[in-house]
Amino acid sequence: MPGFLMRLVSVAEECFLRSMDPLLSGSDYNQLRAFLAVGETLSFSRAAERLGVSPSALSQLVRGFEERVGVRLLNRTTRSVALTDAGENLLRRVQPAVSELGDAIGQVRQYRERPAGTVRVHSFRAAAERYIEPMLADFARDFPDVVLDITLDDAVVDLVAGGFDAAIRIGEVIDRDMVAVRLGPDLRQIAVASPDYLDRHGSPAHPRDLVDHRCIRWRWPGHVMPYAWEFFGNGSWFEVAVEGPLIFNDKDMALRATLRGIGIGFCVEDAVAGLIAAGKLVPLLEDWSAAFPGRFLCYPRQRQMPPALRAFIDAVRTAASMADGKVDANLVQEDGRRP
């Protein structure tokens, strides 16, 4: 029997054996270990050395195992040890099963030693474009045994129920039992419009004035009602239920409609900064647009993190530092959400 059996013992705990056979206790397992070691070496002294026990303790284990099964498995004298027919048959049948189990556990150990397997990721679209897409080529090259299964969706889903390992989303929609790592600075949403629209309809002076304008609305995936635009004033947040000719569940299309002068849009500032600088959009109501917690990488708290997930997290954090400069990488819980 391969020497891997002895290493396997430290991994295949009593609970595993009990799940296979409720009648098999921890002492049964130790006795089986003892028999297999002696049956392989045909020497109590060499088997005891392999298991790290004394020859007398090993002899007691083997004797107890024979009593347990009710059959003599070894013939022993002061000079030699030999398997009985029953012992030889048991050893022959047990060895392949133990070897196969050892191979299986050896493969599992590889996940601990090198990144491998599938990492399922759920990400808001804009966050994926900023933090995931730039690192994909390097990640695929550096970790050829890892498969990234990435779902791009602006819906807020239950990571555990959905079978996801990690997600990238804004801080205020992160579940409190998740570990969250900041990827970028705080964000803010601003109302914007094309110069053409403002020439025709004028500019709102207060968020409440938006009810008299044509607004390009957006709906969270899975929600029935459109998103109510949020503003900050007099120390608190308030909502404005705007109206308009278009409702989208895709922010990019809503932005394109805004650029065409159809109405006022409501966008994350960093997504439209270039368009504002180019004069294609005009920011509105900025005094009522406050910052809120930005994008975070979150994942369920776990005692031992798979190497593949750790590799993904490290790669995303590196991409974030390149995209936004150095950010606070401290783990965030309650303070990752809007007050």
TIKEZA-789877 format. One record per residue (C-alpha): x, z, y; residue number from 1; chain. Coordinates in nm, 4 decimals. Last residue first. Layout:
N
<px: X pz: Z py: Y fiti: NUM zaba: A>
...
***
This chain:
339
<px: -2.6276 pz: 0.6345 py: 5.6988 fiti: 339 zaba: A>
<px: -2.5238 pz: 0.2997 py: 5.5492 fiti: 338 zaba: A>
<px: -2.3480 pz: 0.3324 py: 5.2184 fiti: 337 zaba: A>
<px: -1.9877 pz: 0.3534 py: 5.1015 fiti: 336 zaba: A>
<px: -1.9659 pz: 0.7082 py: 5.2316 fiti: 335 zaba: A>
<px: -2.1652 pz: 0.8270 py: 4.9311 fiti: 334 zaba: A>
<px: -1.9079 pz: 0.7087 py: 4.6747 fiti: 333 zaba: A>
<px: -1.5904 pz: 0.5384 py: 4.7796 fiti: 332 zaba: A>
<px: -1.2601 pz: 0.5126 py: 4.5943 fiti: 331 zaba: A>
<px: -0.9687 pz: 0.4789 py: 4.8305 fiti: 330 zaba: A>
<px: -0.8330 pz: 0.1273 py: 4.8795 fiti: 329 zaba: A>
<px: -0.8385 pz: 0.1421 py: 5.2580 fiti: 328 zaba: A>
<px: -0.7607 pz: -0.2097 py: 5.3654 fiti: 327 zaba: A>
<px: -0.4388 pz: -0.4077 py: 5.4078 fiti: 326 zaba: A>
<px: -0.5038 pz: -0.7561 py: 5.5405 fiti: 325 zaba: A>
<px: -0.8368 pz: -0.9312 py: 5.5073 fiti: 324 zaba: A>
<px: -0.7742 pz: -1.2299 py: 5.2825 fiti: 323 zaba: A>
<px: -0.4325 pz: -1.1343 py: 5.1423 fiti: 322 zaba: A>
<px: -0.5327 pz: -0.7728 py: 5.0802 fiti: 321 zaba: A>
<px: -0.8556 pz: -0.8928 py: 4.9221 fiti: 320 zaba: A>
<px: -0.6731 pz: -1.1296 py: 4.6858 fiti: 319 zaba: A>
<px: -0.4521 pz: -0.8416 py: 4.5732 fiti: 318 zaba: A>
<px: -0.7571 pz: -0.6233 py: 4.5211 fiti: 317 zaba: A>
<px: -0.9186 pz: -0.8988 py: 4.3168 fiti: 316 zaba: A>
<px: -0.6101 pz: -0.9332 py: 4.0942 fiti: 315 zaba: A>
<px: -0.5872 pz: -0.5570 py: 4.0380 fiti: 314 zaba: A>
<px: -0.9530 pz: -0.5380 py: 3.9399 fiti: 313 zaba: A>
<px: -0.9181 pz: -0.8318 py: 3.7004 fiti: 312 zaba: A>
<px: -0.6101 pz: -0.6844 py: 3.5315 fiti: 311 zaba: A>
<px: -0.7863 pz: -0.3488 py: 3.4938 fiti: 310 zaba: A>
<px: -1.0842 pz: -0.5233 py: 3.3343 fiti: 309 zaba: A>
<px: -0.8565 pz: -0.6992 py: 3.0845 fiti: 308 zaba: A>
<px: -0.6685 pz: -0.3764 py: 3.0134 fiti: 307 zaba: A>
<px: -0.9928 pz: -0.2023 py: 2.9061 fiti: 306 zaba: A>
<px: -1.0514 pz: 0.1165 py: 3.1099 fiti: 305 zaba: A>
<px: -1.0465 pz: 0.4445 py: 2.9214 fiti: 304 zaba: A>
<px: -1.2624 pz: 0.7308 py: 3.0467 fiti: 303 zaba: A>
<px: -1.5214 pz: 0.5172 py: 3.2183 fiti: 302 zaba: A>
<px: -1.7078 pz: 0.5159 py: 3.5492 fiti: 301 zaba: A>
<px: -1.9150 pz: 0.2021 py: 3.5751 fiti: 300 zaba: A>
<px: -1.7738 pz: -0.0711 py: 3.8025 fiti: 299 zaba: A>
<px: -1.7677 pz: -0.1543 py: 4.1709 fiti: 298 zaba: A>
<px: -1.5695 pz: -0.3947 py: 4.3883 fiti: 297 zaba: A>
<px: -1.6762 pz: -0.3361 py: 4.7447 fiti: 296 zaba: A>
<px: -1.7789 pz: -0.5519 py: 5.0367 fiti: 295 zaba: A>
<px: -1.8532 pz: -0.4091 py: 5.3791 fiti: 294 zaba: A>
<px: -2.0101 pz: -0.0841 py: 5.4915 fiti: 293 zaba: A>
<px: -2.2196 pz: -0.1459 py: 5.8069 fiti: 292 zaba: A>
<px: -2.1278 pz: -0.2550 py: 6.1584 fiti: 291 zaba: A>
<px: -2.3756 pz: -0.2550 py: 6.4442 fiti: 290 zaba: A>
<px: -2.5647 pz: -0.5482 py: 6.5963 fiti: 289 zaba: A>
<px: -2.7873 pz: -0.4252 py: 6.8798 fiti: 288 zaba: A>
<px: -2.5370 pz: -0.5010 py: 7.1566 fiti: 287 zaba: A>
<px: -2.4763 pz: -0.8392 py: 6.9893 fiti: 286 zaba: A>
<px: -2.8275 pz: -0.9610 py: 7.0661 fiti: 285 zaba: A>
<px: -2.7317 pz: -1.3282 py: 7.0276 fiti: 284 zaba: A>
<px: -2.4243 pz: -1.5206 py: 6.9130 fiti: 283 zaba: A>
<px: -2.4181 pz: -1.8940 py: 7.0006 fiti: 282 zaba: A>
<px: -2.3574 pz: -2.1565 py: 6.7329 fiti: 281 zaba: A>
<px: -2.1812 pz: -2.4943 py: 6.7368 fiti: 280 zaba: A>
<px: -1.9389 pz: -2.3872 py: 7.0090 fiti: 279 zaba: A>
<px: -1.6326 pz: -2.4184 py: 6.7857 fiti: 278 zaba: A>
<px: -1.5609 pz: -2.0457 py: 6.8151 fiti: 277 zaba: A>
<px: -1.9184 pz: -1.9727 py: 6.7109 fiti: 276 zaba: A>
<px: -1.8864 pz: -2.2018 py: 6.4102 fiti: 275 zaba: A>
<px: -1.5618 pz: -2.0333 py: 6.3101 fiti: 274 zaba: A>
<px: -1.7140 pz: -1.6862 py: 6.3377 fiti: 273 zaba: A>
<px: -2.0188 pz: -1.7881 py: 6.1322 fiti: 272 zaba: A>
<px: -1.9416 pz: -1.6337 py: 5.7933 fiti: 271 zaba: A>
<px: -1.7443 pz: -1.3466 py: 5.9504 fiti: 270 zaba: A>
<px: -2.0549 pz: -1.2421 py: 6.1436 fiti: 269 zaba: A>
<px: -2.2889 pz: -1.2047 py: 5.8484 fiti: 268 zaba: A>
<px: -2.5886 pz: -1.4151 py: 5.9397 fiti: 267 zaba: A>
<px: -2.9330 pz: -1.4022 py: 6.0990 fiti: 266 zaba: A>
<px: -3.0609 pz: -1.7445 py: 6.2040 fiti: 265 zaba: A>
<px: -3.2607 pz: -1.8571 py: 6.5054 fiti: 264 zaba: A>
<px: -3.4602 pz: -2.1762 py: 6.4607 fiti: 263 zaba: A>
<px: -3.4688 pz: -2.5439 py: 6.3681 fiti: 262 zaba: A>
<px: -3.1599 pz: -2.6239 py: 6.5727 fiti: 261 zaba: A>
<px: -2.9788 pz: -2.8153 py: 6.2997 fiti: 260 zaba: A>
<px: -2.7144 pz: -2.5418 py: 6.2831 fiti: 259 zaba: A>
<px: -2.9854 pz: -2.2902 py: 6.1964 fiti: 258 zaba: A>
<px: -3.1032 pz: -2.5101 py: 5.9097 fiti: 257 zaba: A>
<px: -2.7436 pz: -2.5212 py: 5.7844 fiti: 256 zaba: A>
<px: -2.7275 pz: -2.1422 py: 5.7975 fiti: 255 zaba: A>
<px: -3.0479 pz: -2.1067 py: 5.5957 fiti: 254 zaba: A>
<px: -2.9038 pz: -2.3493 py: 5.3418 fiti: 253 zaba: A>
<px: -2.5942 pz: -2.1324 py: 5.3076 fiti: 252 zaba: A>
<px: -2.7998 pz: -1.8143 py: 5.2814 fiti: 251 zaba: A>
<px: -2.9975 pz: -1.9291 py: 4.9777 fiti: 250 zaba: A>
<px: -3.3302 pz: -1.7597 py: 4.9029 fiti: 249 zaba: A>
<px: -3.4851 pz: -1.9522 py: 5.1868 fiti: 248 zaba: A>
<px: -3.7826 pz: -1.9090 py: 5.4203 fiti: 247 zaba: A>
<px: -3.8562 pz: -2.1677 py: 5.6893 fiti: 246 zaba: A>
<px: -4.1046 pz: -2.2161 py: 5.9738 fiti: 245 zaba: A>
<px: -4.0623 pz: -1.8810 py: 6.1478 fiti: 244 zaba: A>
<px: -4.1589 pz: -1.5183 py: 6.1748 fiti: 243 zaba: A>
<px: -3.9554 pz: -1.2019 py: 6.2306 fiti: 242 zaba: A>
<px: -4.0252 pz: -0.8573 py: 6.0875 fiti: 241 zaba: A>
<px: -3.7905 pz: -0.6523 py: 6.3058 fiti: 240 zaba: A>
<px: -3.6264 pz: -0.3486 py: 6.1528 fiti: 239 zaba: A>
<px: -3.4725 pz: -0.0368 py: 6.3042 fiti: 238 zaba: A>
<px: -3.1448 pz: 0.1469 py: 6.2611 fiti: 237 zaba: A>
<px: -3.0726 pz: 0.4644 py: 6.4536 fiti: 236 zaba: A>
<px: -2.8680 pz: 0.6074 py: 6.7382 fiti: 235 zaba: A>
<px: -3.0641 pz: 0.4636 py: 7.0278 fiti: 234 zaba: A>
<px: -3.0196 pz: 0.1122 py: 6.8881 fiti: 233 zaba: A>
<px: -2.9178 pz: -0.0609 py: 6.5672 fiti: 232 zaba: A>
<px: -3.0670 pz: -0.3808 py: 6.4280 fiti: 231 zaba: A>
<px: -3.2003 pz: -0.4929 py: 6.0904 fiti: 230 zaba: A>
<px: -3.3813 pz: -0.8205 py: 6.0197 fiti: 229 zaba: A>
<px: -3.6625 pz: -0.7828 py: 5.7687 fiti: 228 zaba: A>
<px: -3.5777 pz: -0.9720 py: 5.4493 fiti: 227 zaba: A>
<px: -3.8566 pz: -1.1980 py: 5.3293 fiti: 226 zaba: A>
<px: -4.1272 pz: -1.0526 py: 5.1046 fiti: 225 zaba: A>
<px: -4.1515 pz: -1.1191 py: 4.7310 fiti: 224 zaba: A>
<px: -3.8132 pz: -0.9896 py: 4.6200 fiti: 223 zaba: A>
<px: -3.6285 pz: -1.1041 py: 4.3056 fiti: 222 zaba: A>
<px: -3.3559 pz: -1.2775 py: 4.5019 fiti: 221 zaba: A>
<px: -3.3427 pz: -1.1318 py: 4.8534 fiti: 220 zaba: A>
<px: -3.5425 pz: -1.3487 py: 5.0917 fiti: 219 zaba: A>
<px: -3.4084 pz: -1.5247 py: 5.3992 fiti: 218 zaba: A>
<px: -3.5794 pz: -1.6226 py: 5.7232 fiti: 217 zaba: A>
<px: -3.4935 pz: -1.8881 py: 5.9770 fiti: 216 zaba: A>
<px: -3.6577 pz: -1.7686 py: 6.2979 fiti: 215 zaba: A>
<px: -3.8866 pz: -1.9485 py: 6.5436 fiti: 214 zaba: A>
<px: -3.9134 pz: -1.7188 py: 6.8428 fiti: 213 zaba: A>
<px: -4.1830 pz: -1.4922 py: 6.9921 fiti: 212 zaba: A>
<px: -4.1291 pz: -1.2205 py: 6.7298 fiti: 211 zaba: A>
<px: -3.7613 pz: -1.2361 py: 6.8241 fiti: 210 zaba: A>
<px: -3.8384 pz: -1.0631 py: 7.1533 fiti: 209 zaba: A>
<px: -3.8368 pz: -0.7305 py: 6.9687 fiti: 208 zaba: A>
<px: -3.4618 pz: -0.7746 py: 6.9166 fiti: 207 zaba: A>
<px: -3.4151 pz: -0.7671 py: 7.2949 fiti: 206 zaba: A>
<px: -3.3127 pz: -1.0337 py: 7.5477 fiti: 205 zaba: A>
<px: -3.4145 pz: -1.3315 py: 7.3325 fiti: 204 zaba: A>
<px: -3.2559 pz: -1.6592 py: 7.4445 fiti: 203 zaba: A>
<px: -3.4402 pz: -1.9711 py: 7.5661 fiti: 202 zaba: A>
<px: -3.6639 pz: -2.2047 py: 7.3676 fiti: 201 zaba: A>
<px: -3.5472 pz: -2.5617 py: 7.4297 fiti: 200 zaba: A>
<px: -3.1951 pz: -2.5049 py: 7.5609 fiti: 199 zaba: A>
<px: -3.1554 pz: -2.2199 py: 7.3132 fiti: 198 zaba: A>
<px: -3.2397 pz: -2.4488 py: 7.0221 fiti: 197 zaba: A>
<px: -2.9882 pz: -2.7099 py: 7.1381 fiti: 196 zaba: A>
<px: -2.7140 pz: -2.4523 py: 7.1846 fiti: 195 zaba: A>
<px: -2.7587 pz: -2.3594 py: 6.8161 fiti: 194 zaba: A>
<px: -2.8752 pz: -2.0113 py: 6.7312 fiti: 193 zaba: A>
<px: -2.7257 pz: -1.6863 py: 6.6080 fiti: 192 zaba: A>
<px: -2.8523 pz: -1.3363 py: 6.5283 fiti: 191 zaba: A>
<px: -2.5777 pz: -1.1067 py: 6.4093 fiti: 190 zaba: A>
<px: -2.5016 pz: -0.9219 py: 6.0901 fiti: 189 zaba: A>
<px: -2.2140 pz: -0.6781 py: 6.0752 fiti: 188 zaba: A>
<px: -1.9369 pz: -0.6145 py: 5.8302 fiti: 187 zaba: A>
<px: -1.6996 pz: -0.3259 py: 5.7636 fiti: 186 zaba: A>
<px: -1.3521 pz: -0.4203 py: 5.6529 fiti: 185 zaba: A>
<px: -1.2545 pz: -0.5577 py: 5.3126 fiti: 184 zaba: A>
<px: -1.2155 pz: -0.4797 py: 4.9431 fiti: 183 zaba: A>
<px: -1.3258 pz: -0.1169 py: 4.9203 fiti: 182 zaba: A>
<px: -1.3216 pz: 0.0189 py: 4.5667 fiti: 181 zaba: A>
<px: -1.6427 pz: 0.1626 py: 4.4229 fiti: 180 zaba: A>
<px: -1.6837 pz: 0.3740 py: 4.1090 fiti: 179 zaba: A>
<px: -2.0495 pz: 0.3699 py: 4.0154 fiti: 178 zaba: A>
<px: -2.2806 pz: 0.6713 py: 3.9761 fiti: 177 zaba: A>
<px: -2.4136 pz: 0.6327 py: 4.3297 fiti: 176 zaba: A>
<px: -2.5434 pz: 0.2814 py: 4.2722 fiti: 175 zaba: A>
<px: -2.3986 pz: 0.0308 py: 4.5180 fiti: 174 zaba: A>
<px: -2.6504 pz: -0.1330 py: 4.7526 fiti: 173 zaba: A>
<px: -2.5118 pz: 0.0056 py: 5.0800 fiti: 172 zaba: A>
<px: -2.1545 pz: -0.0902 py: 5.0033 fiti: 171 zaba: A>
<px: -2.1951 pz: -0.4658 py: 4.9889 fiti: 170 zaba: A>
<px: -2.1412 pz: -0.6342 py: 4.6535 fiti: 169 zaba: A>
<px: -1.8717 pz: -0.7226 py: 4.4028 fiti: 168 zaba: A>
<px: -1.9556 pz: -0.6367 py: 4.0443 fiti: 167 zaba: A>
<px: -1.7863 pz: -0.5101 py: 3.7299 fiti: 166 zaba: A>
<px: -1.8227 pz: -0.4910 py: 3.3516 fiti: 165 zaba: A>
<px: -2.1644 pz: -0.6536 py: 3.3317 fiti: 164 zaba: A>
<px: -2.4029 pz: -0.6091 py: 3.0377 fiti: 163 zaba: A>
<px: -2.7155 pz: -0.6514 py: 3.2487 fiti: 162 zaba: A>
<px: -2.8388 pz: -0.3005 py: 3.1692 fiti: 161 zaba: A>
<px: -2.4998 pz: -0.1596 py: 3.2686 fiti: 160 zaba: A>
<px: -2.4683 pz: -0.3590 py: 3.5891 fiti: 159 zaba: A>
<px: -2.8256 pz: -0.3050 py: 3.7092 fiti: 158 zaba: A>
<px: -2.8873 pz: -0.6011 py: 3.9366 fiti: 157 zaba: A>
<px: -2.8906 pz: -0.6516 py: 4.3130 fiti: 156 zaba: A>
<px: -2.9644 pz: -1.0210 py: 4.3582 fiti: 155 zaba: A>
<px: -2.7188 pz: -1.2290 py: 4.5601 fiti: 154 zaba: A>
<px: -2.6072 pz: -1.4148 py: 4.2468 fiti: 153 zaba: A>
<px: -2.2838 pz: -1.5658 py: 4.1264 fiti: 152 zaba: A>
<px: -2.2338 pz: -1.4727 py: 3.7605 fiti: 151 zaba: A>
<px: -1.8731 pz: -1.4777 py: 3.6424 fiti: 150 zaba: A>
<px: -1.7611 pz: -1.4705 py: 3.2779 fiti: 149 zaba: A>
<px: -1.3836 pz: -1.4279 py: 3.3117 fiti: 148 zaba: A>
<px: -1.2101 pz: -1.4917 py: 2.9791 fiti: 147 zaba: A>
<px: -0.8823 pz: -1.3089 py: 2.9196 fiti: 146 zaba: A>
<px: -0.6264 pz: -1.4311 py: 2.6647 fiti: 145 zaba: A>
<px: -0.4437 pz: -1.6568 py: 2.9119 fiti: 144 zaba: A>
<px: -0.3711 pz: -1.3684 py: 3.1505 fiti: 143 zaba: A>
<px: -0.1006 pz: -1.4809 py: 3.3947 fiti: 142 zaba: A>
<px: -0.2050 pz: -1.8467 py: 3.4174 fiti: 141 zaba: A>
<px: -0.5791 pz: -1.7820 py: 3.4316 fiti: 140 zaba: A>
<px: -0.5185 pz: -1.5090 py: 3.6910 fiti: 139 zaba: A>
<px: -0.3012 pz: -1.7330 py: 3.9070 fiti: 138 zaba: A>
<px: -0.5647 pz: -2.0075 py: 3.9111 fiti: 137 zaba: A>
<px: -0.8567 pz: -1.7684 py: 3.9676 fiti: 136 zaba: A>
<px: -0.7111 pz: -1.5688 py: 4.2582 fiti: 135 zaba: A>
<px: -0.8591 pz: -1.7619 py: 4.5512 fiti: 134 zaba: A>
<px: -1.2048 pz: -1.7897 py: 4.3884 fiti: 133 zaba: A>
<px: -1.2500 pz: -1.4172 py: 4.3387 fiti: 132 zaba: A>
<px: -1.2106 pz: -1.2546 py: 4.6812 fiti: 131 zaba: A>
<px: -1.3563 pz: -1.4776 py: 4.9519 fiti: 130 zaba: A>
<px: -1.5709 pz: -1.7200 py: 4.7576 fiti: 129 zaba: A>
<px: -1.6825 pz: -1.4419 py: 4.5261 fiti: 128 zaba: A>
<px: -1.7824 pz: -1.2237 py: 4.8216 fiti: 127 zaba: A>
<px: -1.9901 pz: -1.5031 py: 4.9738 fiti: 126 zaba: A>
<px: -2.1736 pz: -1.5563 py: 4.6458 fiti: 125 zaba: A>
<px: -2.2546 pz: -1.1925 py: 4.5691 fiti: 124 zaba: A>
<px: -2.0821 pz: -1.1051 py: 4.2470 fiti: 123 zaba: A>
<px: -2.1586 pz: -1.0127 py: 3.8872 fiti: 122 zaba: A>
<px: -1.8568 pz: -1.0037 py: 3.6542 fiti: 121 zaba: A>
<px: -1.8309 pz: -1.0104 py: 3.2765 fiti: 120 zaba: A>
<px: -1.4746 pz: -0.9569 py: 3.1500 fiti: 119 zaba: A>
<px: -1.4099 pz: -1.1213 py: 2.8136 fiti: 118 zaba: A>
<px: -1.1238 pz: -1.0430 py: 2.5763 fiti: 117 zaba: A>
<px: -0.7531 pz: -0.9817 py: 2.6229 fiti: 116 zaba: A>
<px: -0.5216 pz: -0.7831 py: 2.8473 fiti: 115 zaba: A>
<px: -0.2268 pz: -0.6469 py: 2.6488 fiti: 114 zaba: A>
<px: -0.1509 pz: -0.3120 py: 2.4819 fiti: 113 zaba: A>
<px: -0.4948 pz: -0.1543 py: 2.4722 fiti: 112 zaba: A>
<px: -0.6662 pz: -0.4733 py: 2.3621 fiti: 111 zaba: A>
<px: -0.3925 pz: -0.5102 py: 2.0998 fiti: 110 zaba: A>
<px: -0.5068 pz: -0.1799 py: 1.9538 fiti: 109 zaba: A>
<px: -0.8334 pz: -0.3466 py: 1.8515 fiti: 108 zaba: A>
<px: -0.6373 pz: -0.5978 py: 1.6447 fiti: 107 zaba: A>
<px: -0.4503 pz: -0.3161 py: 1.4710 fiti: 106 zaba: A>
<px: -0.7809 pz: -0.1426 py: 1.4047 fiti: 105 zaba: A>
<px: -0.9037 pz: -0.4511 py: 1.2208 fiti: 104 zaba: A>
<px: -0.5778 pz: -0.4917 py: 1.0304 fiti: 103 zaba: A>
<px: -0.5892 pz: -0.1286 py: 0.9225 fiti: 102 zaba: A>
<px: -0.9481 pz: -0.1644 py: 0.8052 fiti: 101 zaba: A>
<px: -0.8439 pz: -0.4642 py: 0.5970 fiti: 100 zaba: A>
<px: -0.5512 pz: -0.2697 py: 0.4480 fiti: 99 zaba: A>
<px: -0.7732 pz: 0.0293 py: 0.3729 fiti: 98 zaba: A>
<px: -1.0258 pz: -0.1914 py: 0.1962 fiti: 97 zaba: A>
<px: -0.7545 pz: -0.3778 py: 0.0075 fiti: 96 zaba: A>
<px: -0.5884 pz: -0.0490 py: -0.1077 fiti: 95 zaba: A>
<px: -0.9050 pz: 0.1280 py: -0.2232 fiti: 94 zaba: A>
<px: -0.9809 pz: -0.0921 py: -0.5224 fiti: 93 zaba: A>
<px: -0.6312 pz: -0.0973 py: -0.6674 fiti: 92 zaba: A>
<px: -0.5805 pz: 0.2734 py: -0.6012 fiti: 91 zaba: A>
<px: -0.9059 pz: 0.3612 py: -0.7759 fiti: 90 zaba: A>
<px: -0.8195 pz: 0.1472 py: -1.0786 fiti: 89 zaba: A>
<px: -0.4710 pz: 0.2944 py: -1.1024 fiti: 88 zaba: A>
<px: -0.6086 pz: 0.6457 py: -1.0784 fiti: 87 zaba: A>
<px: -0.8707 pz: 0.5831 py: -1.3471 fiti: 86 zaba: A>
<px: -0.6100 pz: 0.4314 py: -1.5777 fiti: 85 zaba: A>
<px: -0.3813 pz: 0.7248 py: -1.5069 fiti: 84 zaba: A>
<px: -0.1135 pz: 0.6830 py: -1.2423 fiti: 83 zaba: A>
<px: 0.2361 pz: 0.8098 py: -1.3119 fiti: 82 zaba: A>
<px: 0.4565 pz: 1.0830 py: -1.1666 fiti: 81 zaba: A>
<px: 0.7976 pz: 1.1780 py: -1.2995 fiti: 80 zaba: A>
<px: 1.0564 pz: 1.4525 py: -1.3472 fiti: 79 zaba: A>
<px: 0.8725 pz: 1.7859 py: -1.3519 fiti: 78 zaba: A>
<px: 0.5773 pz: 1.6116 py: -1.5142 fiti: 77 zaba: A>
<px: 0.2832 pz: 1.4342 py: -1.3607 fiti: 76 zaba: A>
<px: -0.0063 pz: 1.2269 py: -1.4844 fiti: 75 zaba: A>
<px: -0.2173 pz: 1.1247 py: -1.1891 fiti: 74 zaba: A>
<px: -0.5860 pz: 1.0409 py: -1.1401 fiti: 73 zaba: A>
<px: -0.7526 pz: 1.3051 py: -1.3523 fiti: 72 zaba: A>
<px: -1.1298 pz: 1.2730 py: -1.3090 fiti: 71 zaba: A>
<px: -1.3965 pz: 1.5024 py: -1.1647 fiti: 70 zaba: A>
<px: -1.4068 pz: 1.3220 py: -0.8279 fiti: 69 zaba: A>
<px: -1.3759 pz: 1.6472 py: -0.6309 fiti: 68 zaba: A>
<px: -1.1488 pz: 1.8130 py: -0.8842 fiti: 67 zaba: A>
<px: -0.9133 pz: 1.5185 py: -0.8636 fiti: 66 zaba: A>
<px: -0.9229 pz: 1.5428 py: -0.4839 fiti: 65 zaba: A>
<px: -0.8453 pz: 1.9139 py: -0.4957 fiti: 64 zaba: A>
<px: -0.5466 pz: 1.8485 py: -0.7187 fiti: 63 zaba: A>
<px: -0.4221 pz: 1.5821 py: -0.4788 fiti: 62 zaba: A>
<px: -0.4572 pz: 1.8163 py: -0.1831 fiti: 61 zaba: A>
<px: -0.2874 pz: 2.1026 py: -0.3667 fiti: 60 zaba: A>
<px: 0.0058 pz: 1.8784 py: -0.4599 fiti: 59 zaba: A>
<px: 0.0442 pz: 1.7731 py: -0.0989 fiti: 58 zaba: A>
<px: 0.0603 pz: 2.1349 py: 0.0134 fiti: 57 zaba: A>
<px: 0.3298 pz: 2.2010 py: -0.2474 fiti: 56 zaba: A>
<px: 0.5273 pz: 1.8911 py: -0.1469 fiti: 55 zaba: A>
<px: 0.5273 pz: 2.0066 py: 0.2188 fiti: 54 zaba: A>
<px: 0.3603 pz: 1.7949 py: 0.4811 fiti: 53 zaba: A>
<px: 0.4782 pz: 1.5197 py: 0.7149 fiti: 52 zaba: A>
<px: 0.2741 pz: 1.2447 py: 0.5541 fiti: 51 zaba: A>
<px: 0.5733 pz: 1.0247 py: 0.4728 fiti: 50 zaba: A>
<px: 0.7862 pz: 1.3208 py: 0.3708 fiti: 49 zaba: A>
<px: 0.5111 pz: 1.4467 py: 0.1404 fiti: 48 zaba: A>
<px: 0.4825 pz: 1.1002 py: -0.0195 fiti: 47 zaba: A>
<px: 0.8583 pz: 1.0906 py: -0.0773 fiti: 46 zaba: A>
<px: 0.8574 pz: 1.4377 py: -0.2356 fiti: 45 zaba: A>
<px: 0.5443 pz: 1.3800 py: -0.4425 fiti: 44 zaba: A>
<px: 0.6776 pz: 1.0570 py: -0.5876 fiti: 43 zaba: A>
<px: 0.4857 pz: 0.7661 py: -0.7349 fiti: 42 zaba: A>
<px: 0.5333 pz: 0.6012 py: -0.3937 fiti: 41 zaba: A>
<px: 0.2005 pz: 0.4193 py: -0.3676 fiti: 40 zaba: A>
<px: -0.0058 pz: 0.6579 py: -0.5788 fiti: 39 zaba: A>
<px: 0.1464 pz: 0.9560 py: -0.3998 fiti: 38 zaba: A>
<px: 0.0518 pz: 0.8228 py: -0.0588 fiti: 37 zaba: A>
<px: -0.2926 pz: 0.7108 py: -0.1752 fiti: 36 zaba: A>
<px: -0.3644 pz: 1.0486 py: -0.3341 fiti: 35 zaba: A>
<px: -0.2636 pz: 1.2414 py: -0.0216 fiti: 34 zaba: A>
<px: -0.4666 pz: 1.0240 py: 0.2074 fiti: 33 zaba: A>
<px: -0.7682 pz: 1.0657 py: -0.0195 fiti: 32 zaba: A>
<px: -0.7243 pz: 1.4429 py: -0.0018 fiti: 31 zaba: A>
<px: -0.7049 pz: 1.4294 py: 0.3751 fiti: 30 zaba: A>
<px: -1.0223 pz: 1.2213 py: 0.3823 fiti: 29 zaba: A>
<px: -1.2074 pz: 1.4589 py: 0.1541 fiti: 28 zaba: A>
<px: -1.0990 pz: 1.7497 py: 0.3763 fiti: 27 zaba: A>
<px: -1.2542 pz: 1.5729 py: 0.6764 fiti: 26 zaba: A>
<px: -1.5837 pz: 1.5356 py: 0.4928 fiti: 25 zaba: A>
<px: -1.7359 pz: 1.2480 py: 0.2949 fiti: 24 zaba: A>
<px: -2.0962 pz: 1.3190 py: 0.1992 fiti: 23 zaba: A>
<px: -2.2362 pz: 1.1356 py: 0.5023 fiti: 22 zaba: A>
<px: -2.0607 pz: 0.8155 py: 0.3922 fiti: 21 zaba: A>
<px: -1.9651 pz: 0.5381 py: 0.6338 fiti: 20 zaba: A>
<px: -2.0602 pz: 0.7292 py: 0.9475 fiti: 19 zaba: A>
<px: -1.8782 pz: 1.0278 py: 0.7997 fiti: 18 zaba: A>
<px: -1.5661 pz: 0.8186 py: 0.7728 fiti: 17 zaba: A>
<px: -1.5798 pz: 0.7240 py: 1.1381 fiti: 16 zaba: A>
<px: -1.6455 pz: 1.0828 py: 1.2420 fiti: 15 zaba: A>
<px: -1.3423 pz: 1.2000 py: 1.0477 fiti: 14 zaba: A>
<px: -1.1100 pz: 0.9886 py: 1.2549 fiti: 13 zaba: A>
<px: -0.9698 pz: 0.6455 py: 1.1753 fiti: 12 zaba: A>
<px: -0.7067 pz: 0.6341 py: 1.4504 fiti: 11 zaba: A>
<px: -0.4492 pz: 0.8905 py: 1.3356 fiti: 10 zaba: A>
<px: -0.4973 pz: 0.7794 py: 0.9757 fiti: 9 zaba: A>
<px: -0.4206 pz: 0.4187 py: 1.0610 fiti: 8 zaba: A>
<px: -0.0571 pz: 0.5060 py: 1.1244 fiti: 7 zaba: A>
<px: -0.0275 pz: 0.6300 py: 0.7671 fiti: 6 zaba: A>
<px: -0.2098 pz: 0.3261 py: 0.6371 fiti: 5 zaba: A>
<px: 0.0321 pz: 0.0991 py: 0.8242 fiti: 4 zaba: A>
<px: 0.2894 pz: 0.1849 py: 0.5557 fiti: 3 zaba: A>
<px: 0.1397 pz: -0.0888 py: 0.3472 fiti: 2 zaba: A>
<px: 0.0000 pz: 0.0000 py: 0.0000 fiti: 1 zaba: A>
***
